[in-house]
Amino acid sequence: MRAAQIVSIVFHPLLLTTYLAAVIGVWMPSLLLVRPEHLLIFTAFIFGITFVLPVLNLYLFHQYGMIASWKMESRNERILPFIFISIVYVLIACLFVYKVHLSVNFTKLLLIIAALVVASTVATFFFKVSVHSLSWWGIVGIVLPLNNVAGGMLIWPTAFIILIAGLVMSARLKLNAHTLGEVMVGGVMGFAVSFVGMTILF
């Protein structure tokens, strides 16, 4: 049980973009267009805007009694925070599209990640989807097509990410945070949204 909790925290959905930036920066720097000596600063910046900002948002929701706990176990409890997090991610993607002209390819990836967040929010109106599963199979749907662009350079990171996705699904089931159906639907949704996004944008 303790191991499952650690897996859920270490591979939290809000850390997805940070991990993706780090993996691409190390294994496929030509796509990121960030010099190796600037990768740590860039990854920290991504961490700040895609993890810290949403967490502050959740903190305020908790402080004002709008969510009972950080786990947001109830589907209804998730809706409002998810809407605000979706707004944050869409604004971040727009920021990169119109203001931060760093890497066109990474901007495309941010658009796909924003689509994943919005998809999880829309799904939550009807179903308590596993966002952990959606996020990690979403990143699988990103890195698999990237292997074609990278000439197979991401094959080992891709295999590792698939293992993480399976581990995360098992952890969510072990914690009884979701049913098997909720975990499976999340995985299928995440992969489908990312794969379609990659097909369109790349």
FIKOLZA-1660 file (N, C-alpha, C; in steps of 0.1 Angstrom, whole numbers, plus 5000, padded with zeros to 4 digits):
% residues 202
   i   px   py   pz ch aa at
   1 5008 4988 5000  A  M  N
   1 5000 5000 5000  A  M CA
   1 5009 5013 5000  A  M  C
   2 5019 5012 5008  A  R  N
   2 5028 5024 5009  A  R CA
   2 5035 5026 4996  A  R  C
   3 5039 5015 4989  A  A  N
   3 5046 5016 4976  A  A CA
   3 5037 5022 4966  A  A  C
   4 5024 5018 4966  A  A  N
   4 5014 5024 4957  A  A CA
   4 5012 5038 4959  A  A  C
   5 5012 5043 4971  A  Q  N
   5 5011 5057 4974  A  Q CA
   5 5023 5065 4969  A  Q  C
   6 5035 5059 4970  A  I  N
   6 5047 5066 4965  A  I CA
   6 5046 5067 4950  A  I  C
   7 5042 5056 4944  A  V  N
   7 5041 5056 4929  A  V CA
   7 5031 5067 4924  A  V  C
   8 5020 5068 4931  A  S  N
   8 5009 5078 4928  A  S CA
   8 5014 5092 4929  A  S  C
   9 5023 5094 4939  A  I  N
   9 5028 5108 4942  A  I CA
   9 5039 5111 4932  A  I  C
  10 5049 5102 4930  A  V  N
  10 5061 5104 4922  A  V CA
  10 5056 5106 4907  A  V  C
  11 5046 5099 4903  A  F  N
  11 5041 5099 4889  A  F CA
  11 5028 5106 4888  A  F  C
  12 5027 5117 4896  A  H  N
  12 5014 5125 4896  A  H CA
  12 5012 5131 4883  A  H  C
  13 4999 5132 4878  A  P  N
  13 4996 5137 4865  A  P CA
  13 5002 5151 4862  A  P  C
  14 5002 5160 4873  A  L  N
  14 5007 5173 4871  A  L CA
  14 5022 5174 4868  A  L  C
  15 5029 5163 4871  A  L  N
  15 5043 5162 4868  A  L CA
  15 5046 5158 4854  A  L  C
  16 5036 5154 4846  A  L  N
  16 5037 5148 4833  A  L CA
  16 5046 5157 4824  A  L  C
  17 5042 5170 4823  A  T  N
  17 5049 5179 4814  A  T CA
  17 5064 5181 4818  A  T  C
  18 5067 5181 4830  A  T  N
  18 5081 5182 4835  A  T CA
  18 5089 5170 4831  A  T  C
  19 5083 5158 4833  A  Y  N
  19 5090 5146 4829  A  Y CA
  19 5092 5146 4814  A  Y  C
  20 5082 5150 4806  A  L  N
  20 5083 5150 4792  A  L CA
  20 5094 5159 4787  A  L  C
  21 5094 5171 4793  A  A  N
  21 5105 5181 4789  A  A CA
  21 5119 5175 4792  A  A  C
  22 5120 5169 4804  A  A  N
  22 5133 5163 4807  A  A CA
  22 5137 5152 4798  A  A  C
  23 5128 5143 4795  A  V  N
  23 5131 5132 4786  A  V CA
  23 5135 5137 4772  A  V  C
  24 5127 5146 4766  A  I  N
  24 5130 5151 4753  A  I CA
  24 5143 5159 4753  A  I  C
  25 5145 5167 4764  A  G  N
  25 5158 5175 4765  A  G CA
  25 5170 5166 4765  A  G  C
  26 5169 5154 4771  A  V  N
  26 5181 5145 4772  A  V CA
  26 5182 5137 4760  A  V  C
  27 5171 5131 4755  A  W  N
  27 5172 5121 4745  A  W CA
  27 5170 5126 4731  A  W  C
  28 5163 5138 4730  A  M  N
  28 5160 5144 4717  A  M CA
  28 5161 5159 4717  A  M  C
  29 5173 5164 4720  A  P  N
  29 5174 5179 4722  A  P CA
  29 5171 5187 4710  A  P  C
  30 5173 5181 4698  A  S  N
  30 5170 5189 4686  A  S CA
  30 5155 5193 4685  A  S  C
  31 5146 5185 4691  A  L  N
  31 5132 5189 4691  A  L CA
  31 5129 5200 4701  A  L  C
  32 5136 5200 4712  A  L  N
  32 5134 5209 4723  A  L CA
  32 5140 5223 4719  A  L  C
  33 5151 5223 4712  A  L  N
  33 5159 5235 4709  A  L CA
  33 5163 5243 4721  A  L  C
  34 5167 5235 4732  A  V  N
  34 5172 5241 4744  A  V CA
  34 5187 5236 4746  A  V  C
  35 5196 5245 4748  A  R  N
  35 5210 5240 4750  A  R CA
  35 5211 5232 4762  A  R  C
  36 5220 5222 4762  A  P  N
  36 5221 5213 4774  A  P CA
  36 5224 5220 4787  A  P  C
  37 5231 5231 4786  A  E  N
  37 5234 5239 4799  A  E CA
  37 5222 5246 4804  A  E  C
  38 5212 5248 4795  A  H  N
  38 5200 5255 4799  A  H CA
  38 5188 5246 4802  A  H  C
  39 5190 5233 4800  A  L  N
  39 5179 5223 4802  A  L CA
  39 5174 5223 4816  A  L  C
  40 5182 5224 4826  A  L  N
  40 5177 5224 4840  A  L CA
  40 5169 5236 4843  A  L  C
  41 5173 5247 4838  A  I  N
  41 5165 5260 4840  A  I CA
  41 5152 5259 4833  A  I  C
  42 5152 5254 4820  A  F  N
  42 5140 5252 4813  A  F CA
  42 5130 5242 4819  A  F  C
  43 5135 5231 4824  A  T  N
  43 5127 5221 4831  A  T CA
  43 5121 5227 4844  A  T  C
  44 5129 5235 4851  A  A  N
  44 5124 5241 4863  A  A CA
  44 5113 5251 4860  A  A  C
  45 5114 5258 4849  A  F  N
  45 5104 5267 4844  A  F CA
  45 5091 5260 4841  A  F  C
  46 5092 5249 4834  A  I  N
  46 5081 5241 4830  A  I CA
  46 5074 5235 4843  A  I  C
  47 5082 5231 4852  A  F  N
  47 5077 5226 4865  A  F CA
  47 5069 5237 4873  A  F  C
  48 5075 5249 4872  A  G  N
  48 5068 5260 4879  A  G CA
  48 5054 5263 4873  A  G  C
  49 5053 5263 4860  A  I  N
  49 5040 5268 4854  A  I CA
  49 5030 5256 4853  A  I  C
  50 5035 5244 4852  A  T  N
  50 5026 5232 4850  A  T CA
  50 5023 5224 4862  A  T  C
  51 5031 5226 4873  A  F  N
  51 5029 5219 4885  A  F CA
  51 5026 5228 4897  A  F  C
  52 5035 5238 4899  A  V  N
  52 5034 5247 4911  A  V CA
  52 5021 5255 4910  A  V  C
  53 5018 5261 4898  A  L  N
  53 5006 5269 4896  A  L CA
  53 4993 5261 4899  A  L  C
  54 4991 5250 4893  A  P  N
  54 4979 5242 4896  A  P CA
  54 4979 5237 4910  A  P  C
  55 4990 5234 4916  A  V  N
  55 4990 5230 4931  A  V CA
  55 4986 5241 4940  A  V  C
  56 4990 5253 4936  A  L  N
  56 4986 5265 4944  A  L CA
  56 4971 5267 4943  A  L  C
  57 4966 5264 4931  A  N  N
  57 4951 5265 4928  A  N CA
  57 4944 5255 4937  A  N  C
  58 4949 5242 4938  A  L  N
  58 4943 5232 4946  A  L CA
  58 4944 5236 4961  A  L  C
  59 4955 5242 4965  A  Y  N
  59 4957 5246 4979  A  Y CA
  59 4946 5256 4983  A  Y  C
  60 4943 5266 4974  A  L  N
  60 4933 5276 4976  A  L CA
  60 4919 5269 4977  A  L  C
  61 4916 5260 4968  A  F  N
  61 4904 5253 4969  A  F CA
  61 4902 5245 4982  A  F  C
  62 4913 5240 4987  A  H  N
  62 4913 5232 5000  A  H CA
  62 4911 5242 5011  A  H  C
  63 4918 5253 5011  A  Q  N
  63 4918 5263 5022  A  Q CA
  63 4904 5269 5023  A  Q  C
  64 4897 5271 5012  A  Y  N
  64 4883 5276 5013  A  Y CA
  64 4873 5266 5014  A  Y  C
  65 4877 5253 5016  A  G  N
  65 4867 5243 5019  A  G CA
  65 4860 5238 5007  A  G  C
  66 4865 5241 4995  A  M  N
  66 4858 5237 4983  A  M CA
  66 4861 5222 4979  A  M  C
  67 4872 5217 4984  A  I  N
  67 4876 5203 4983  A  I CA
  67 4879 5198 4997  A  I  C
  68 4875 5185 5000  A  A  N
  68 4877 5180 5013  A  A CA
  68 4891 5175 5015  A  A  C
  69 4898 5171 5005  A  S  N
  69 4912 5166 5006  A  S CA
  69 4918 5167 4992  A  S  C
  70 4932 5166 4992  A  W  N
  70 4940 5167 4980  A  W CA
  70 4936 5155 4971  A  W  C
  71 4931 5144 4976  A  K  N
  71 4928 5132 4968  A  K CA
  71 4916 5134 4959  A  K  C
  72 4907 5143 4963  A  M  N
  72 4894 5146 4956  A  M CA
  72 4888 5133 4952  A  M  C
  73 4884 5125 4962  A  E  N
  73 4878 5112 4959  A  E CA
  73 4865 5112 4952  A  E  C
  74 4857 5122 4954  A  S  N
  74 4844 5123 4948  A  S CA
  74 4845 5129 4934  A  S  C
  75 4837 5124 4925  A  R  N
  75 4837 5129 4911  A  R CA
  75 4833 5143 4911  A  R  C
  76 4822 5146 4918  A  N  N
  76 4817 5160 4919  A  N CA
  76 4827 5170 4924  A  N  C
  77 4835 5165 4934  A  E  N
  77 4845 5174 4940  A  E CA
  77 4856 5178 4931  A  E  C
  78 4858 5170 4920  A  R  N
  78 4869 5172 4911  A  R CA
  78 4865 5182 4900  A  R  C
  79 4852 5184 4898  A  I  N
  79 4848 5192 4886  A  I CA
  79 4854 5206 4886  A  I  C
  80 4852 5214 4896  A  L  N
  80 4856 5228 4896  A  L CA
  80 4871 5229 4896  A  L  C
  81 4879 5222 4904  A  P  N
  81 4893 5223 4904  A  P CA
  81 4899 5219 4890  A  P  C
  82 4893 5208 4884  A  F  N
  82 4897 5204 4871  A  F CA
  82 4895 5215 4860  A  F  C
  83 4883 5222 4861  A  I  N
  83 4881 5233 4852  A  I CA
  83 4891 5244 4853  A  I  C
  84 4895 5247 4865  A  F  N
  84 4905 5258 4867  A  F CA
  84 4919 5253 4862  A  F  C
  85 4922 5240 4865  A  I  N
  85 4935 5235 4860  A  I CA
  85 4935 5235 4845  A  I  C
  86 4924 5231 4838  A  S  N
  86 4923 5232 4824  A  S CA
  86 4925 5246 4818  A  S  C
  87 4920 5256 4825  A  I  N
  87 4922 5269 4821  A  I CA
  87 4937 5273 4822  A  I  C
  88 4943 5269 4833  A  V  N
  88 4958 5271 4834  A  V CA
  88 4966 5265 4823  A  V  C
  89 4963 5253 4820  A  Y  N
  89 4970 5246 4809  A  Y CA
  89 4968 5252 4795  A  Y  C
  90 4955 5255 4793  A  V  N
  90 4952 5262 4780  A  V CA
  90 4959 5275 4779  A  V  C
  91 4959 5283 4789  A  L  N
  91 4966 5296 4789  A  L CA
  91 4981 5294 4787  A  L  C
  92 4987 5283 4793  A  I  N
  92 5001 5281 4792  A  I CA
  92 5004 5277 4777  A  I  C
  93 4996 5269 4771  A  A  N
  93 4998 5266 4757  A  A CA
  93 4996 5278 4748  A  A  C
  94 4987 5286 4751  A  C  N
  94 4985 5299 4743  A  C CA
  94 4997 5308 4745  A  C  C
  95 5003 5308 4757  A  L  N
  95 5014 5316 4760  A  L CA
  95 5026 5312 4751  A  L  C
  96 5028 5299 4750  A  F  N
  96 5039 5294 4741  A  F CA
  96 5036 5297 4726  A  F  C
  97 5023 5296 4723  A  V  N
  97 5020 5298 4709  A  V CA
  97 5022 5313 4705  A  V  C
  98 5018 5322 4713  A  Y  N
  98 5018 5336 4709  A  Y CA
  98 5029 5344 4715  A  Y  C
  99 5035 5340 4726  A  K  N
  99 5045 5348 4733  A  K CA
  99 5059 5342 4734  A  K  C
 100 5060 5329 4738  A  V  N
 100 5072 5323 4741  A  V CA
 100 5076 5315 4728  A  V  C
 101 5083 5321 4719  A  H  N
 101 5087 5315 4706  A  H CA
 101 5100 5307 4708  A  H  C
 102 5099 5296 4715  A  L  N
 102 5111 5289 4718  A  L CA
 102 5113 5277 4709  A  L  C
 103 5103 5268 4709  A  S  N
 103 5104 5256 4701  A  S CA
 103 5089 5253 4696  A  S  C
 104 5088 5253 4683  A  V  N
 104 5075 5250 4677  A  V CA
 104 5070 5236 4680  A  V  C
 105 5079 5227 4680  A  N  N
 105 5076 5213 4683  A  N CA
 105 5071 5211 4698  A  N  C
 106 5079 5218 4707  A  F  N
 106 5075 5217 4721  A  F CA
 106 5061 5224 4723  A  F  C
 107 5059 5234 4716  A  T  N
 107 5046 5241 4717  A  T CA
 107 5035 5232 4713  A  T  C
 108 5037 5224 4702  A  K  N
 108 5027 5214 4698  A  K CA
 108 5024 5204 4709  A  K  C
 109 5035 5200 4715  A  L  N
 109 5033 5190 4726  A  L CA
 109 5025 5196 4738  A  L  C
 110 5027 5209 4741  A  L  N
 110 5019 5216 4751  A  L CA
 110 5005 5216 4747  A  L  C
 111 5002 5218 4734  A  L  N
 111 4988 5218 4730  A  L CA
 111 4982 5205 4732  A  L  C
 112 4989 5194 4729  A  I  N
 112 4984 5181 4732  A  I CA
 112 4982 5178 4746  A  I  C
 113 4991 5182 4755  A  I  N
 113 4989 5181 4769  A  I CA
 113 4977 5189 4774  A  I  C
 114 4975 5201 4769  A  A  N
 114 4963 5209 4773  A  A CA
 114 4951 5201 4769  A  A  C
 115 4951 5195 4757  A  A  N
 115 4940 5187 4752  A  A CA
 115 4937 5175 4762  A  A  C
 116 4948 5169 4767  A  L  N
 116 4946 5158 4776  A  L CA
 116 4939 5163 4789  A  L  C
 117 4943 5175 4794  A  V  N
 117 4938 5180 4806  A  V CA
 117 4923 5184 4804  A  V  C
 118 4920 5190 4793  A  V  N
 118 4906 5193 4790  A  V CA
 118 4898 5180 4788  A  V  C
 119 4903 5170 4782  A  A  N
 119 4896 5158 4780  A  A CA
 119 4893 5151 4793  A  A  C
 120 4902 5152 4803  A  S  N
 120 4900 5146 4816  A  S CA
 120 4889 5154 4823  A  S  C
 121 4889 5167 4821  A  T  N
 121 4878 5175 4828  A  T CA
 121 4865 5172 4822  A  T  C
 122 4864 5171 4809  A  V  N
 122 4851 5168 4803  A  V CA
 122 4846 5155 4807  A  V  C
 123 4855 5145 4807  A  A  N
 123 4851 5131 4812  A  A CA
 123 4846 5131 4826  A  A  C
 124 4852 5140 4835  A  T  N
 124 4848 5140 4849  A  T CA
 124 4834 5144 4851  A  T  C
 125 4828 5151 4841  A  F  N
 125 4814 5155 4843  A  F CA
 125 4805 5143 4842  A  F  C
 126 4810 5132 4837  A  F  N
 126 4801 5120 4835  A  F CA
 126 4807 5108 4842  A  F  C
 127 4820 5108 4845  A  F  N
 127 4826 5095 4849  A  F CA
 127 4839 5099 4857  A  F  C
 128 4841 5091 4868  A  K  N
 128 4853 5094 4876  A  K CA
 128 4865 5087 4869  A  K  C
 129 4870 5093 4859  A  V  N
 129 4881 5087 4851  A  V CA
 129 4894 5088 4859  A  V  C
 130 4903 5078 4857  A  S  N
 130 4916 5078 4864  A  S CA
 130 4925 5088 4856  A  S  C
 131 4928 5099 4862  A  V  N
 131 4936 5109 4855  A  V CA
 131 4951 5105 4855  A  V  C
 132 4955 5097 4865  A  H  N
 132 4968 5091 4865  A  H CA
 132 4970 5083 4853  A  H  C
 133 4960 5074 4851  A  S  N
 133 4961 5065 4839  A  S CA
 133 4960 5073 4826  A  S  C
 134 4951 5082 4825  A  L  N
 134 4949 5090 4813  A  L CA
 134 4962 5098 4810  A  L  C
 135 4969 5103 4820  A  S  N
 135 4981 5111 4818  A  S CA
 135 4993 5103 4813  A  S  C
 136 4995 5091 4819  A  W  N
 136 5007 5083 4816  A  W CA
 136 5005 5076 4802  A  W  C
 137 4992 5072 4799  A  W  N
 137 4990 5066 4786  A  W CA
 137 4990 5077 4776  A  W  C
 138 4987 5089 4780  A  G  N
 138 4988 5101 4771  A  G CA
 138 5002 5103 4767  A  G  C
 139 5011 5102 4777  A  I  N
 139 5025 5104 4773  A  I CA
 139 5031 5093 4764  A  I  C
 140 5025 5081 4766  A  V  N
 140 5029 5069 4757  A  V CA
 140 5024 5073 4743  A  V  C
 141 5012 5079 4742  A  G  N
 141 5007 5083 4729  A  G CA
 141 5015 5094 4722  A  G  C
 142 5023 5101 4730  A  I  N
 142 5032 5111 4725  A  I CA
 142 5045 5106 4721  A  I  C
 143 5051 5098 4729  A  V  N
 143 5065 5093 4727  A  V CA
 143 5066 5082 4716  A  V  C
 144 5055 5074 4715  A  L  N
 144 5055 5064 4704  A  L CA
 144 5057 5070 4690  A  L  C
 145 5048 5079 4687  A  P  N
 145 5050 5086 4673  A  P CA
 145 5063 5094 4672  A  P  C
 146 5068 5099 4684  A  L  N
 146 5080 5107 4683  A  L CA
 146 5092 5098 4679  A  L  C
 147 5091 5085 4681  A  N  N
 147 5102 5076 4677  A  N CA
 147 5104 5076 4662  A  N  C
 148 5093 5078 4654  A  N  N
 148 5094 5080 4640  A  N CA
 148 5102 5092 4636  A  N  C
 149 5099 5103 4644  A  V  N
 149 5106 5116 4641  A  V CA
 149 5120 5115 4645  A  V  C
 150 5123 5108 4657  A  A  N
 150 5136 5107 4662  A  A CA
 150 5145 5096 4657  A  A  C
 151 5139 5088 4648  A  G  N
 151 5147 5077 4642  A  G CA
 151 5150 5066 4653  A  G  C
 152 5140 5064 4662  A  G  N
 152 5142 5053 4672  A  G CA
 152 5150 5057 4684  A  G  C
 153 5154 5070 4685  A  M  N
 153 5163 5074 4696  A  M CA
 153 5155 5073 4710  A  M  C
 154 5142 5074 4709  A  L  N
 154 5134 5073 4722  A  L CA
 154 5129 5059 4725  A  L  C
 155 5135 5049 4719  A  I  N
 155 5129 5036 4721  A  I CA
 155 5130 5031 4736  A  I  C
 156 5142 5034 4742  A  W  N
 156 5143 5029 4756  A  W CA
 156 5135 5038 4766  A  W  C
 157 5135 5051 4764  A  P  N
 157 5126 5059 4773  A  P CA
 157 5111 5055 4771  A  P  C
 158 5108 5052 4758  A  T  N
 158 5094 5048 4755  A  T CA
 158 5090 5035 4763  A  T  C
 159 5099 5025 4762  A  A  N
 159 5097 5013 4770  A  A CA
 159 5096 5015 4785  A  A  C
 160 5104 5024 4790  A  F  N
 160 5104 5027 4804  A  F CA
 160 5090 5034 4808  A  F  C
 161 5086 5043 4799  A  I  N
 161 5073 5051 4801  A  I CA
 161 5061 5041 4801  A  I  C
 162 5062 5031 4792  A  I  N
 162 5051 5021 4792  A  I CA
 162 5051 5013 4805  A  I  C
 163 5062 5010 4810  A  L  N
 163 5063 5003 4823  A  L CA
 163 5058 5011 4834  A  L  C
 164 5061 5024 4834  A  I  N
 164 5056 5033 4844  A  I CA
 164 5040 5034 4843  A  I  C
 165 5035 5035 4831  A  A  N
 165 5021 5036 4829  A  A CA
 165 5014 5024 4835  A  A  C
 166 5019 5012 4833  A  G  N
 166 5014 5000 4838  A  G CA
 166 5015 5000 4854  A  G  C
 167 5026 5004 4859  A  L  N
 167 5028 5005 4873  A  L CA
 167 5018 5015 4880  A  L  C
 168 5016 5026 4873  A  V  N
 168 5007 5036 4878  A  V CA
 168 4993 5030 4879  A  V  C
 169 4989 5023 4868  A  M  N
 169 4975 5017 4868  A  M CA
 169 4974 5007 4880  A  M  C
 170 4984 4999 4882  A  S  N
 170 4984 4989 4893  A  S CA
 170 4983 4996 4906  A  S  C
 171 4990 5007 4908  A  A  N
 171 4990 5015 4920  A  A CA
 171 4976 5021 4923  A  A  C
 172 4970 5026 4913  A  R  N
 172 4957 5032 4915  A  R CA
 172 4946 5021 4919  A  R  C
 173 4948 5009 4913  A  L  N
 173 4939 4998 4917  A  L CA
 173 4942 4993 4931  A  L  C
 174 4955 4992 4935  A  K  N
 174 4959 4988 4948  A  K CA
 174 4954 4997 4959  A  K  C
 175 4953 5010 4956  A  L  N
 175 4948 5020 4966  A  L CA
 175 4933 5021 4966  A  L  C
 176 4926 5013 4957  A  N  N
 176 4912 5014 4956  A  N CA
 176 4907 5028 4952  A  N  C
 177 4916 5036 4946  A  A  N
 177 4912 5049 4942  A  A CA
 177 4903 5049 4930  A  A  C
 178 4904 5038 4922  A  H  N
 178 4896 5037 4910  A  H CA
 178 4892 5022 4908  A  H  C
 179 4881 5020 4900  A  T  N
 179 4878 5007 4896  A  T CA
 179 4886 5004 4883  A  T  C
 180 4886 4991 4879  A  L  N
 180 4894 4987 4867  A  L CA
 180 4888 4994 4855  A  L  C
 181 4875 4996 4854  A  G  N
 181 4869 5003 4843  A  G CA
 181 4874 5017 4842  A  G  C
 182 4875 5024 4854  A  E  N
 182 4879 5038 4854  A  E CA
 182 4894 5040 4850  A  E  C
 183 4902 5030 4854  A  V  N
 183 4916 5030 4850  A  V CA
 183 4918 5027 4835  A  V  C
 184 4910 5017 4830  A  M  N
 184 4911 5014 4816  A  M CA
 184 4906 5025 4807  A  M  C
 185 4895 5031 4811  A  V  N
 185 4889 5042 4803  A  V CA
 185 4899 5053 4802  A  V  C
 186 4905 5056 4814  A  G  N
 186 4915 5067 4814  A  G CA
 186 4927 5064 4805  A  G  C
 187 4932 5052 4805  A  G  N
 187 4943 5048 4796  A  G CA
 187 4940 5049 4781  A  G  C
 188 4928 5044 4778  A  V  N
 188 4924 5045 4764  A  V CA
 188 4922 5059 4759  A  V  C
 189 4915 5067 4768  A  M  N
 189 4913 5081 4764  A  M CA
 189 4926 5089 4763  A  M  C
 190 4935 5087 4772  A  G  N
 190 4948 5094 4772  A  G CA
 190 4956 5091 4759  A  G  C
 191 4957 5077 4756  A  F  N
 191 4964 5073 4744  A  F CA
 191 4958 5079 4732  A  F  C
 192 4945 5078 4731  A  A  N
 192 4937 5082 4719  A  A CA
 192 4939 5097 4716  A  A  C
 193 4937 5105 4727  A  V  N
 193 4939 5120 4725  A  V CA
 193 4953 5123 4720  A  V  C
 194 4963 5118 4727  A  S  N
 194 4977 5121 4723  A  S CA
 194 4980 5116 4710  A  S  C
 195 4977 5104 4707  A  F  N
 195 4980 5098 4694  A  F CA
 195 4974 5106 4682  A  F  C
 196 4961 5109 4684  A  V  N
 196 4954 5117 4673  A  V CA
 196 4961 5131 4672  A  V  C
 197 4964 5137 4684  A  G  N
 197 4971 5150 4684  A  G CA
 197 4984 5149 4677  A  G  C
 198 4992 5139 4680  A  M  N
 198 5005 5137 4673  A  M CA
 198 5003 5136 4658  A  M  C
 199 4993 5128 4654  A  T  N
 199 4991 5125 4640  A  T CA
 199 4987 5138 4633  A  T  C
 200 4979 5147 4639  A  I  N
 200 4975 5159 4633  A  I CA
 200 4986 5170 4633  A  I  C
 201 4994 5171 4644  A  L  N
 201 5003 5182 4645  A  L CA
 201 5017 5178 4640  A  L  C
 202 5020 5165 4639  A  F  N
 202 5034 5161 4635  A  F CA
 202 5033 5153 4622  A  F  C
% end
